[in-house]
């Protein structure tokens, strides 16, 4: 699948237009009667789906939290 987002998570409009043109040509080869506008809406929908997946993945990351330091005298019990 082609990435329709930039590295910063913004929409890559050039890639979206390329996807729309490729989809338009593919639908014509398959004999479907899709307009270019429909292919463009489809490409934007795919881009929005990719962005929502990236946002969900970013919120599911687990961040390491350093535990608080042990009181004096307890460090020897752990080692």
Order of alpha helices (4+ residues) and beta strands (2+ residues): alpha-alpha-alpha
